[in-house]
Amino acid sequence: MTRFEAVRQAIVEVQTDEVREVLEAMLASHEAETQKRRTRAAEKRAEKLEAEKVLENGIMAVLGAEPMTASDIKDAVEGIETPQKATSVLKRLVDAGLVIKTDIKGKSGKVKGYTLA
């Protein structure tokens, strides 16, 4: 049983109006907190999605027919600080079919190269 359900059940079972008012105030407060938390989480998700779209557009602008590594993309796109961040965005683009991932020969062996699909 959740806190919300417990308070709602207590409101039904309580006979005293004063106690019922306190419980209803607690319930309203809990509902407001929950809604505020959901709203804040949705706003953060929207901000993150917007930032990711900007990075995706930047990556799509620098990619061409010549394979680029995640490090090359990091250097070319503003807003990407690490190759790992570039790789995470590139993975979504590969999954969407917009980018092709291939093995290319790098300085220290095989590395992943990315080109436009």
Secondary structure, 3 states (H helix, E strand, C coil): CCHHHHHHHHHHHCCCHHHHHHHHHHHHHHHHHHHHHHHHHHHHHHHHHHHHHHHHHHHHHHCCCCCECHHHHHHHCCCCCCHHHHHHHHHHHHHHCCEEEEEEEECCEEEEEEEEC
